């Protein structure tokens, strides 16, 4: 089972609310369990780079089977992936920073949400993590 459009839109709405509470302009992307974009939104004032990075964070989470924040330490100096960093390639981008979070239903991964645009990736991650818990109406 993959994420439905209704579920993806509920996650986007929750992420928009979380970003608004924090006063940040972000882009939000939800991908299905194959990494394909299902829903997207970009707040007024969010930088253009946030479009690809939000979708890429969601794709990265699906690709590694874990939240994208788990890669951040690995790309730091001395880490096993040092020098990798951000690799933008459209909807199949590797974005090893916080903000990509798996979406699960009954412990099964059905998709992922990506958030980009907050002043730090920990805030992107917090917004995405809360939104990933939302259930569709």
C-alpha positions in Angstrom: 0.0 0.0 0.0 1.3 3.4 -1.0 0.3 6.8 0.3 -3.0 8.1 -1.2 -3.5 11.7 -2.4 -5.8 12.3 0.6 -3.2 11.1 3.0 -0.5 13.2 1.3 -2.6 16.3 1.4 -3.3 15.8 5.1 0.4 15.5 5.7 1.0 18.7 3.6 -1.7 20.5 5.6 -0.1 19.5 8.9 3.3 20.6 7.8 2.0 23.9 6.6 0.4 24.4 10.0 3.7 23.4 11.8 5.7 25.8 9.6 3.2 28.7 10.3 3.4 28.1 14.0 7.2 28.5 13.8 6.9 31.5 11.4 9.0 29.9 8.6 8.3 29.8 4.9 9.0 26.3 3.6 8.4 24.0 0.7 6.8 20.6 1.3 6.9 17.5 -0.7 5.3 14.1 -0.2 6.4 11.1 -2.1 5.0 7.6 -2.3 6.9 4.4 -1.3 8.6 4.4 -4.7 9.9 8.0 -4.3 7.4 9.5 -6.8 5.9 12.9 -6.0 2.3 12.8 -4.8 1.7 16.3 -3.3 3.7 19.5 -3.1 3.3 23.0 -1.7 5.5 26.1 -1.4 4.8 28.9 1.0 4.8 32.5 -0.2 8.4 33.7 0.4 10.1 30.3 0.5 13.3 30.4 -1.5 13.3 28.6 -4.9 16.0 26.2 -3.9 13.6 24.8 -1.3 11.5 23.2 -4.1 14.1 20.6 -5.1 15.5 20.2 -1.6 12.1 19.4 0.0 11.2 16.8 -2.6 14.8 15.5 -2.4 14.6 15.1 1.4 11.5 13.0 1.0 13.1 10.9 -1.8 16.3 10.5 0.3 14.2 9.2 3.3 12.5 6.6 1.0 15.8 5.7 -0.6 17.7 5.0 2.6 14.6 3.6 4.5 15.1 6.1 7.3 14.7 9.8 8.1 17.2 11.9 6.1 18.6 13.5 9.3 20.3 10.1 9.9 22.8 11.0 7.1 23.9 14.4 8.4 26.6 13.1 10.7 28.0 10.8 8.0 28.7 13.8 5.7 30.6 15.8 8.3 34.5 15.9 8.2 35.7 12.4 9.2 32.4 10.8 8.4 32.1 7.9 6.0 30.2 10.0 3.4 32.3 13.2 3.9 32.2 15.2 0.6 28.9 13.8 -0.6 26.6 16.6 0.6 23.7 17.9 -1.5 23.3 16.4 -4.9 20.4 18.0 -6.8 19.0 15.9 -9.6 15.4 16.9 -10.0 12.9 14.7 -8.1 15.7 12.1 -7.5 18.0 14.3 -5.4 20.1 13.2 -2.5 19.6 15.6 0.3 21.4 14.3 3.5 20.1 16.9 5.9 17.1 16.9 8.3 13.7 17.3 6.9 12.9 14.0 5.2 10.8 11.8 7.3 9.2 8.4 6.6 5.4 8.1 6.7 4.1 4.9 8.2 0.8 3.2 8.7 0.8 0.2 10.9 4.6 0.1 10.9 4.6 -0.1 7.0 6.3 2.7 5.1 3.8 4.2 2.6 5.8 7.3 1.7 7.8 10.2 3.0 7.5 13.9 3.6 10.2 16.5 2.9 10.4 20.0 4.4 12.9 22.7 3.4 13.3 26.3 4.2 13.6 26.7 7.9 16.7 28.4 9.2 18.1 25.0 10.2 17.5 21.4 9.2 16.6 20.4 12.7 13.5 22.7 12.4 12.7 21.2 9.0 12.9 17.7 10.6 10.7 18.7 13.5 8.0 20.0 11.1 8.2 16.9 9.0 8.2 14.5 11.9 5.0 16.0 13.4 3.3 16.1 10.0 4.3 12.4 9.3 2.1 11.4 12.3 -1.1 12.8 10.8 -3.7 10.4 9.6 -5.9 11.2 6.6 -9.6 12.1 7.3 
